[in-house]
Amino acid sequence: MRRNQWRSLTTDEAIQAALDWLEDEDWLRREASSGTGPGRRTMRYRINPAVRRKRAGA
């Protein structure tokens, strides 16, 4: 889950808190991916389409 470019996001907890905040503010949308095998589902985050439209001037 971590990326080298995320200087201030150094722990899994900090990353999750940032993702939760962005989701609460409607910047991101969380989607559970449907896996074919057993195990934990992967959560994916997508930029909210309304944010993309707003930035494009629509």
Summary of the structure (lengths in Angstrom):
residues: 58
radius of gyration: 13.9
end to end distance: 32.4
largest distance: 43.2
contacts: 102
relative contact order: 0.15
helix: 36%
strand: 17%
